[in-house]
Amino acid sequence: MSVPEIPILCAVELTVGPVGFVNLTPSDYLARAWIQQRMRFNIETDGQIDVVDVTDHVATAVPAVEAGVCTVFVHHTTAALSINEAESRLVDDIEAFVATLSAPDGWAHDALDGNADAHLRTSLIGRSVSIPIRDRELALGTWQSILLIECDGPRNRELTVTVTTEM
């Protein structure tokens, strides 16, 4: 089976496989397949707790596909991702709220590297988000942005964007 050419905006890793696991016949397997493309990028954060809008970085990584799902994943245990409004006062509120999610010290893990509070905060928020792709664009709501939430900065954070679409 040949893979159709898809315009690629950056270096990607390509994976092809069956769509779903429900009662596929051999002909379905050949006729219905999905394709994945991945891109990684780095973001510098400025503060110990910092919110960075990464929507434009993610949008640039999405290939020209009509429809699919875009998953963004942060490769760190002390940073998180969320979808929310990127209005500056709300960003300040998110940073203040995240700071209240955990006491800054007194945790057993602090004996190792002093950042248990960051691990606990990100455990509550999560490390990935998924966004539909419609008409070659991220199908975010009017005020929605993809936010990287730093909980142990400043640091250099690596994110992976994976786009899954049907061939």
C-alpha positions in Angstrom: 0.0 0.0 0.0 1.4 3.4 -0.9 1.1 6.4 1.3 -0.3 9.5 -0.4 1.9 12.5 -0.4 0.9 15.1 2.2 2.5 18.5 2.4 4.8 18.5 5.4 5.7 21.8 7.1 8.6 20.3 9.1 10.5 17.1 9.8 8.1 14.5 10.9 7.8 10.9 12.0 5.2 9.0 9.9 3.2 6.0 11.1 0.5 4.2 9.2 -2.0 1.7 10.7 -5.6 0.6 10.8 -8.4 2.8 12.0 -10.1 1.4 15.1 -10.2 -2.1 16.4 -13.9 -3.0 15.8 -14.7 -5.9 13.4 -12.3 -4.8 10.5 -12.2 -7.2 7.6 -9.0 -7.4 5.5 -10.6 -5.2 2.9 -11.5 -2.6 5.6 -7.9 -2.7 6.8 -6.6 -1.8 3.3 -9.4 0.7 2.6 -9.3 2.5 5.9 -6.0 3.6 7.4 -4.8 6.4 9.5 -1.7 8.5 9.2 0.2 10.2 12.0 2.7 13.0 11.8 4.7 14.3 14.7 6.7 17.5 15.2 8.6 18.6 18.3 9.5 22.1 19.4 10.9 23.9 22.5 9.5 26.7 24.6 11.4 28.8 27.1 9.5 29.7 30.2 10.3 32.8 32.4 9.0 32.2 35.9 8.6 29.5 38.4 4.9 29.4 37.6 4.4 30.7 34.1 1.6 30.4 31.5 2.7 30.5 27.8 0.3 30.6 24.9 1.6 28.0 22.4 -1.3 28.0 20.0 0.6 29.6 17.1 3.5 27.1 17.5 1.0 24.2 17.4 -1.0 25.6 14.5 2.3 25.9 12.5 3.0 22.2 13.1 -0.4 21.0 11.8 -0.1 19.7 8.2 -2.6 20.5 5.5 -5.1 17.8 6.3 -8.9 18.4 5.9 -9.8 16.7 9.2 -8.2 14.8 12.1 -7.1 15.1 15.7 -4.1 17.1 16.9 -2.7 16.0 20.2 -0.1 18.2 22.1 2.1 16.6 24.7 4.6 18.2 27.1 7.6 15.9 27.9 8.1 16.9 31.5 6.5 16.0 34.8 6.6 19.6 36.1 4.8 21.3 33.2 1.2 20.9 32.0 -1.1 21.9 29.2 -4.6 23.3 29.2 -7.1 24.9 26.8 -8.3 28.2 28.0 -8.5 31.9 27.1 -5.1 33.6 26.8 -6.4 37.1 27.9 -3.6 38.6 30.1 -5.7 39.1 33.3 -6.9 35.5 33.1 -3.3 34.3 32.5 -2.4 36.2 35.7 -5.3 34.5 37.5 -4.3 31.1 36.2 -0.8 31.6 37.5 -2.1 32.7 40.9 -4.5 29.8 41.1 -1.9 27.2 40.1 0.3 28.5 42.9 -2.5 27.7 45.4 -2.9 24.1 44.3 -0.1 22.8 46.5 1.8 23.9 49.6 5.3 24.9 48.4 7.1 22.6 50.9 6.8 19.8 53.4 6.5 16.9 50.8 8.5 13.7 51.0 9.8 14.2 47.4 11.3 17.5 48.4 14.2 15.6 50.0 15.2 14.5 46.5 15.0 17.8 44.5 12.7 20.3 46.3 10.0 20.5 43.6 7.2 18.1 44.8 4.7 21.0 44.7 5.4 21.3 40.9 4.8 17.6 40.3 1.6 17.7 42.4 0.2 20.8 40.5 0.8 19.3 37.1 -0.7 15.9 38.2 -4.0 17.8 38.6 -3.8 19.7 35.3 -2.5 17.1 32.9 0.2 16.9 30.2 -1.7 16.7 27.0 -4.6 18.2 25.1 -6.4 17.1 21.9 -7.9 19.5 19.4 -10.0 18.6 16.4 -8.8 19.6 13.0 -11.4 20.9 10.6 -10.9 22.5 7.2 -7.1 22.4 7.6 -7.2 24.4 10.9 -7.3 23.7 14.6 -11.0 23.7 15.5 -10.6 25.7 18.7 -13.5 27.8 20.1 -13.6 31.6 19.7 -11.6 32.4 22.8 -9.7 29.1 23.2 -5.9 28.9 23.2 -3.4 26.1 24.0 -1.6 27.1 27.2 1.7 25.6 28.5 1.6 25.9 32.3 5.1 25.9 33.8 5.2 24.8 37.5 9.0 24.5 38.1 10.7 27.2 35.9 12.2 28.9 34.3 13.0 26.0 32.0 13.3 25.0 28.4 10.3 22.7 27.7 9.8 20.2 24.8 6.4 19.7 23.3 5.3 17.1 20.7 2.4 17.8 18.3 0.9 14.6 16.8 -1.7 14.8 14.1 -3.8 11.8 13.3 -6.0 11.7 10.2 -7.6 9.2 8.0 -6.0 8.5 4.6 
